[in-house]
Amino acid sequence: MATLSDRMSINTQIEHLQSKYVGTGHPDISRFEWALNIHRDSYASYIGHHPMLAYFSTVENESIGRVKYDFLQKMLLPCGIPPKPQDAEEEEEEEMEDQGKK
Amino acid sequence: MHLYHLTLSRPSGVQTACYGNFSGPKAQEVVVSRGKVLELLRPNEMGKLVTVVSTEVFGCIRALAPFRITGASTDYVIVGSDSGKGLGRSSTEWSLDWTGEAASVAQKQLTFYELDLGLNHVVRKWSDPVDNGANMLIPVPGGADGPGGVLVCAENFIIYKNQDHEEVRAVIPRRNDLPGDRGVLIVSYASHKKKAYSFFLVQSEYGDIYKVTLEAQQETVTAVKVKYFDTVPPCASIAVLKTGFLFAASEYGNHALYQFIVANLLGEEIPQIYALTGRGPRSALAVLRPGLAVTELAASPLPGNPTAVFTVKHAMGDEFDAYIVVSFTNATLVFAIGEEVKETNDSGFLGTVPTLHTQLLADNSLLQVHPGGLRHIRPDRRINEWKVPGRRQITRATTNEHQVAIALGGDVIYFELDPMGQLLEAEKKEMGDDVACLDIAPVPEGRARCRFLAVGCYDSTVRVLGRALPAIPESLLMLYGGADEGGPDSGLFLQVALQNGVLMRTEVDRISGQLTDPRSRFLGTRPPRLFPVSVRAHRSMLALSSRPWLGFSDHGRFSIIPLSYEALDYAAGFASDQCPEGFVAVSKGSLRILAVENVGETFNQQVTRLRYTPRRLAIHPTHNTLFVAEADHAAIPLAEREDVKERLQAEGGMESDAVQGIEFDEDMAALEEQFGTPRGQPGQWAACLRIVDPATLSTAFVVELDNNEGIQSMCLAPLASPSATNGAVETMLVVGTASGLRYYPTECDAAYLRVYRILDAGRRLELLHKTQVDGGPVGALCAFKSRLLAGCGSILRLYELGKKKMLRKCEYKQLPHYIASLNACGSRIYVGDSQESVHFMKYKKADNHLYIFADDASPRYVTSVLPLDYDTMAVADKFGNVGVLRLPPDVSAQVIVYGTAMGGIGAFYPFSSREDADFFTHLEMHMRQEHPPLCGRDHMAFRSAYWPVKDCVDGDLCAQYPSALGAKQRSMAEELDRTPGEVLKKLEDIRNKIL
């Protein structure tokens, strides 16, 4: 049975992980954030491993420098514009409904 | 199955480089990173780059920079690696004392930091928004050397920025043929600093180099000037050396390997490797043979059959040889080496007898040993003769600059050169049996004589102190070697070639003369003869058996590598103006002067040019011809190339449809290689099919594809012909194409299966028909029971050959992403998915039904699959992992050879015994603890970056055992219950088994 101190230490461990690695995540993470982390991690890994850049640049017939630049740019918004937060969306819907009623 | 992994030929692609004075104050040197290998290169007097040191670091090298401590005269290298311990691990650019580019916000910012040496801390100085296309920073020297600040390279612009300074912009010149929406991006730079002026060379992604200069008035920069300078292929890194060289580490030389096949098409002793390499206009088909490439500098016929050849110098300090002495059974010819090689009579050598040996002695006199005696030619042309007593004859002789030993049957007589310049008989010894061979090592530096003479006798012994041999010795050679090469503490090794073709190498104790630590290796069917030659200015060995071998010390490790040349009879080292390190050899009645280039490379290659990036290679099973599929994205097909047409018209004559292809015109191909081809639009494809004759490496046939189709896959498939009822099959070439294929996301206009009939004994192709298929690009093809399996996107289909098109017989739609590879064995089909590893499928003929019966649990991004046996597959994935997947046990032992995108070649060797596997697993474990990688990366973590490494020993790490400290070597060997010598022997044995 997990004691209180065990749970505490797990919490601190998770906190430590979250502070050390950006993409650790948390229970309330949204689908978008999760995808964002994965995409950024992938691009970072491609940029960090030169042979991977060479592989992509051969397929695309581009120079390695260009592929690296493109990937760096894509790390900004790898999954497009972030969706609006849930409550903002609801508010908007309400507004729409209100307008509809009028 | 336990595997032993070893790199056979390290990657040749350079990813970063930095220039500095590393080993000495004036040394012009470049440190380069080849992925996980760190190398120090130095240009030699011939203008060739020589590898001085090379070491594997077992980690990713991300960045390199030179660093000089104030007041020091040599540079240190800062290595940014993934170990988390070095300076690096940031994906932003960093320069000497400031860094920038925060990509976290939509507006890029340029931030200056200052390094406070006292606090060892960086302080943020100021920050400024910068062009969003910025991708690189170039530091501008400040203080007394220039205005300071930084050049920001952005798409299409170069911008000068500094604190409290207005930004100065310059537009980068564009190529005429560039589409309007393409930007120009700077990919590498080099800065050159001289007292009077400094400039920068920057290179664009198309390979154009621009010279950038700053016009400044005191501290204020008034203009940035960008001027076209030259074009070389795009580089990962460029550097200007003080001696005026431009070091350009090309992104792609001809090193990237895409596909290769090991086959013995030409019936040679060892199978050849046929490899597709390079990219775009620099692509090629290469034939690799294990061995060193030999250049034949001269070959001339001789009267009669020579028995031996020697070279001698005029004087001790001479750099080059003066005479070539060729001995026949009853005469001797002497050639003088000058502008050309001419016969001469005034050398003082006796021409009417055969020659056994020649030597230049320490007092610049010449010695000729012939069966009748010794002829000593003094520098003043006085001749001293020593005649053999009685009716005996000299059978063998060996010399160095002070000592001479001759064998008369079973007696050895030993002479020494005295200070008066006279050869005096010093000792005579009876060996008890006839002498088969003799050798004496050169006099070690600072000593009066070499202490040991090695004598091999017909009673199967070699004596320094007498040791039994398994066979009669044929030839002997003593070499210095080991860690401290040529120094006073270097080891002395005795090489013994036996008549059964085995070469034995033993170490000679420098004090007692005892022979220890014997290693043996089979060289060939003829008894090997050993000759001293010079390699990298060190005395090395040339061994002539049924093929020639070169033995030399390669960074402290003695390696013996075959030469790619025919068998030779006799040889001697040779040095002249044109050829500083070569050898003369006689073979079948002709005299040849040969040189070995690129010593240290395991493979030599022959190359033929291709038109586009090669994608697939197939070998016709009966006609032995090579089929190459080439395709390039965003390239303009040959037929639409306006510049080529114009050029041809300008040269006058040929019609535009007579364009053969650029690769056949050496001048044009060389230009293209340098400048690159004009860029097409995304989704534009150029592709062709080619047949190459492996014997001559010449193109027998080439056909361009129309309809904007790019080749995705190709296979040779025996297909049942539609008209025949008796089950007759014909081998067809089937090509899977996609027209207008674009990436991000991957989509195409249409996909096709093209079927070609092979005519004229595999020398011509004829398009039979073309079938449009739906589902996506045809990524993989495979012959299956007289039918064809095709992976169209994620759909697996079975086709039969029809008269007008391919007929769809069966399909399976539930594969996850994209079929990247297909293999078949019996009724089993192995499908490699681009993201979901391998699926094992079966075809049920009765129900005409395809189904999956096993798959892999891990999501591997498969790039290449090799079936090892019915149940086992070797799988390589996109991230550089290799795995062996298997249903139940039982595998046959095979060596798996692979090639990488960066041009490396490596092998996996399955251990034949549990004992070996245990030994190497433990050695690897000790090496991890005792000799951790240079850059501090955890070796286990590096090898397990994507998947935990399992049952595979890293031979590259084990191979670093000799470079560990002596005490550590001993303690590791003790832990393994062996001596360091035994460990070394095991390492050498397993290496020899693979190669």
Interface residues (C-beta under 8 A of the other chain):
Chain A: A44 I47 G48 H49 H50 P51 M52 A54 Y55 S57 T58 V59 E60 N61 E62 S63 I64 G65 R66 K68 Y69 L72 M75 L76
Chain B: G13 Q15 G35 C60 R62 D82 S91 A103 A106 N135 E155 L185 I186 V187 S188 E205 Y206 G207 P234 A236 E251 Y252 A256 Y258 R279 G280 T613 D632 H633 A634 A635 Y743 K878 F879 G880 T900 A901 M902
